[in-house]
Amino acid sequence: MKNLKLLLLIITIFLNLLYGSNTKETNQKEIPSIVPLQWLKQNYDNSKLVLIDLRSEDEFKSGHLKNAVNMPGLKSLFDKDLKMPKLAFLKELFSNAGIDNESYVVAYDNGDFIWAARMYWILDILGHENVGILKYSFGNRLKNEFPIETGSNKVARKEFVPRIDNEKIETKLSTLLSIGKKTIIDGRKESHYEGKESIAKRYGHIPTAENYACTQNFQVTDDGSVMKEFNELKQIYKSIPKEKEIILYCDGGADAALNYIVLKELGYKAAVYDGSWVEWGNDEQVPIENPSKE
């Protein structure tokens, strides 16, 4: 009996080592969340790489990174209510773009970074960890360092299998219940936060929200917009406590996604309120603060 127990123990240890290590490798992120140009150069010919261009179709056809697939951000990553599209739609969208669960997805856009960030966040929710946004937007720097082509691209369809992580998305109700308990961050520009402008019928912000405009995360240059270095980003968000969970929102969920990427990389636990101000600001039943009226 003693020998049998010893044998079973050895088998258990062996199986844990074998399958435990494989699981770790499977879940390990193999692509930076903010992708340096050097990484892209080294992996450009990797069969797993899928480049996604989030600009408009006309911009894409006039010139884009070679082999990139066009996926206009506003048209592809929002439904009519400016929320995340249905799962069936997204599954087809990503499958038709040649993305499967083994793909390394690199997204870039026109320089706002919010469209690439929106795609990152959605893929992250759907369990696809190997996604990143390119550190530079489309512009002179990319044109000078990578092959450029015009027209459309047709890619082979692959099967994208989603695995939803509900901890990365918040609703109006969960946000309401989190006021005073979680850190709430408004990613809009200051004039919207202060109630001087609004895309909704009401003006102001969610109570207790702090304003960190997503534009603080990047710089606009003649060569294209570029994400700031992490040591700079760390200073921007240094006053936010790490022990509290964070809810992010903006006008429609794209600006907040850029803050999401940065905060996640800085070690915070954050989620995006998908309805954002377009939902909250049009609902008379939920509270607001409007500094412009104080």
C-alpha angles and dihedrals in degrees: 000000000000091000091049092053090049091050092050090049091052091048091049092050091048093051092047091052092046101045098026092059092046091052091051091052092048093053096042115113108238099182129060116250088228104038118217117217090242091059091051092049091052093048102035094109095042109124089221093060118107116182115203121197110201096190126108120286092251092051090048095050092050091059140328143159111292113269093010120145120224118234111162105219104221093041096045108034103043135057124219090280092052092252131122111291122247117285094245090055093049093047090056093042094055095038091053090049089060096255121144131161092276095054126116101219119201116183129193135171145179097298102281090094089204095101093051089045092051090055091047092052094047093049089046090054089050092055099257105135099172097081131111141168118239112252091229127049121226108292144099095317093058093041090055097047106036138046112267127204136178135221127036132319127218116202134188113263118245131185116259112197113197124214106189122221107195093187090078097059130062132197132212091261096048090047091050091051091049097059106121092009105065131034109261118201126195111208097191126108116277096257091060093045091051093050099250094116133021141172088207130065091256127060131219134040144286111285115269091012118145121214119240107157110213090228088076088073097069145031128228113228137169088257094053135283115306132197115243122249117267093247088060093045091050090058092051093057099031095114094058111099114237095208092070125072117241133225115200127199140160133162098306110351102273102092088046090055090061090053087047093059094048096045092046090054090048090057102261126134107232141164133188124239097224097199090052121167095330087067101031096043092053095050113088091193097069125071126252138184119221113190092185090068097047 
